[in-house]
């Protein structure tokens, strides 16, 4: 069995929306339980709570990892987009 491509706490972006998921929205991986019915690992998201005690899960293929910018790139992006405040 292949290891999961995501880990708990990781930010993921929806690339294939379905029932409640929005394309381009960033979510947080809550857990990665093994689904015996599907025979593979599925994703539970922190932004969705269980309904009637049943966790909502999605296929990992619906998500891609969020790439974080290095501090230098983030600082440069902010510098380019924000106007200085004059007192």
C-alpha atoms as a printed R data frame, in Angstrom:
   type eleno elety resid chain resno       x      y      z
1  ATOM     1    CA   UNK     A     1   0.000  0.000  0.000
2  ATOM     2    CA   UNK     A     2   1.307  3.458 -0.920
3  ATOM     3    CA   UNK     A     3   1.808  5.956  1.921
4  ATOM     4    CA   UNK     A     4  -0.592  8.925  1.995
5  ATOM     5    CA   UNK     A     5   0.573 11.922 -0.030
6  ATOM     6    CA   UNK     A     6  -0.695 14.298  2.674
7  ATOM     7    CA   UNK     A     7  -0.199 14.572  6.432
8  ATOM     8    CA   UNK     A     8  -2.353 15.760  9.326
9  ATOM     9    CA   UNK     A     9  -2.259 19.546  9.674
10 ATOM    10    CA   UNK     A    10  -1.204 20.094  6.055
11 ATOM    11    CA   UNK     A    11  -2.872 22.815  3.984
12 ATOM    12    CA   UNK     A    12  -4.427 21.455  0.782
13 ATOM    13    CA   UNK     A    13  -6.282 23.143 -2.069
14 ATOM    14    CA   UNK     A    14  -9.355 21.664 -3.736
15 ATOM    15    CA   UNK     A    15  -8.723 20.903 -7.416
16 ATOM    16    CA   UNK     A    16 -11.797 18.745 -8.100
17 ATOM    17    CA   UNK     A    17 -14.902 20.041 -6.291
18 ATOM    18    CA   UNK     A    18 -17.874 17.941 -5.213
19 ATOM    19    CA   UNK     A    19 -20.651 18.186 -2.574
20 ATOM    20    CA   UNK     A    20 -19.597 21.068 -0.347
21 ATOM    21    CA   UNK     A    21 -16.038 21.494 -1.608
22 ATOM    22    CA   UNK     A    22 -15.126 24.611 -3.575
23 ATOM    23    CA   UNK     A    23 -12.406 24.618 -6.230
24 ATOM    24    CA   UNK     A    24  -9.432 26.756 -5.216
25 ATOM    25    CA   UNK     A    25 -10.408 26.813 -1.541
26 ATOM    26    CA   UNK     A    26  -7.706 25.905  0.971
27 ATOM    27    CA   UNK     A    27  -8.558 23.322  3.625
28 ATOM    28    CA   UNK     A    28  -6.643 21.695  6.511
29 ATOM    29    CA   UNK     A    29  -6.195 17.912  6.765
30 ATOM    30    CA   UNK     A    30  -7.772 16.770 10.044
31 ATOM    31    CA   UNK     A    31  -7.080 13.038  9.695
32 ATOM    32    CA   UNK     A    32  -6.319 10.334  7.158
33 ATOM    33    CA   UNK     A    33  -8.417  7.304  8.090
34 ATOM    34    CA   UNK     A    34  -8.366  4.073  6.134
35 ATOM    35    CA   UNK     A    35 -11.732  3.349  4.506
36 ATOM    36    CA   UNK     A    36 -12.412 -0.380  4.478
37 ATOM    37    CA   UNK     A    37 -15.315  0.206  2.090
38 ATOM    38    CA   UNK     A    38 -13.012  1.889 -0.441
39 ATOM    39    CA   UNK     A    39  -9.863 -0.029  0.462
40 ATOM    40    CA   UNK     A    40  -7.743  3.117  0.741
41 ATOM    41    CA   UNK     A    41  -6.947  6.202  2.765
42 ATOM    42    CA   UNK     A    42  -9.402  9.114  2.606
43 ATOM    43    CA   UNK     A    43  -9.179 12.706  3.868
44 ATOM    44    CA   UNK     A    44 -11.129 14.299  6.722
45 ATOM    45    CA   UNK     A    45 -10.944 18.099  6.732
46 ATOM    46    CA   UNK     A    46 -10.846 20.337  9.807
47 ATOM    47    CA   UNK     A    47 -13.374 22.707  8.228
48 ATOM    48    CA   UNK     A    48 -16.107 20.032  8.106
49 ATOM    49    CA   UNK     A    49 -17.608 18.532 11.245
50 ATOM    50    CA   UNK     A    50 -19.253 15.092 11.408
51 ATOM    51    CA   UNK     A    51 -22.928 14.882 10.481
52 ATOM    52    CA   UNK     A    52 -24.926 12.753 12.940
53 ATOM    53    CA   UNK     A    53 -21.623 11.356 14.223
54 ATOM    54    CA   UNK     A    54 -20.417 10.289 10.771
55 ATOM    55    CA   UNK     A    55 -17.245 11.937  9.497
56 ATOM    56    CA   UNK     A    56 -17.269 13.493  6.037
57 ATOM    57    CA   UNK     A    57 -14.414 12.152  3.935
58 ATOM    58    CA   UNK     A    58 -13.073 12.817  0.460
59 ATOM    59    CA   UNK     A    59 -10.733 11.176 -1.996
60 ATOM    60    CA   UNK     A    60  -7.153 12.510 -1.806
61 ATOM    61    CA   UNK     A    61  -7.222 12.974 -5.609
62 ATOM    62    CA   UNK     A    62  -9.543 15.955 -5.100
63 ATOM    63    CA   UNK     A    63  -6.716 17.926 -3.461
64 ATOM    64    CA   UNK     A    64  -3.233 19.237 -4.135
65 ATOM    65    CA   UNK     A    65  -0.685 20.386 -1.550
66 ATOM    66    CA   UNK     A    66  -0.483 24.121 -0.933
67 ATOM    67    CA   UNK     A    67   2.976 25.396 -1.757
68 ATOM    68    CA   UNK     A    68   4.182 27.871  0.850
69 ATOM    69    CA   UNK     A    69   6.313 30.792 -0.235
70 ATOM    70    CA   UNK     A    70   9.776 31.178  1.288
71 ATOM    71    CA   UNK     A    71  10.001 34.165  3.666
72 ATOM    72    CA   UNK     A    72  12.029 36.196  1.166
73 ATOM    73    CA   UNK     A    73   9.499 35.680 -1.637
74 ATOM    74    CA   UNK     A    74   6.601 36.533  0.668
75 ATOM    75    CA   UNK     A    75   8.348 39.722  1.854
76 ATOM    76    CA   UNK     A    76   8.996 40.763 -1.757
77 ATOM    77    CA   UNK     A    77   5.395 40.075 -2.752
78 ATOM    78    CA   UNK     A    78   4.092 42.128  0.160
79 ATOM    79    CA   UNK     A    79   6.494 44.949 -0.642
80 ATOM    80    CA   UNK     A    80   5.287 45.031 -4.247
81 ATOM    81    CA   UNK     A    81   1.570 44.959 -3.408
82 ATOM    82    CA   UNK     A    82   1.298 47.133 -0.300
83 ATOM    83    CA   UNK     A    83   1.566 50.881 -0.401
84 ATOM    84    CA   UNK     A    84   3.595 52.528  2.349
85 ATOM    85    CA   UNK     A    85   1.591 54.325  5.027
86 ATOM    86    CA   UNK     A    86   2.517 57.959  5.536
87 ATOM    87    CA   UNK     A    87   1.845 59.548  8.902
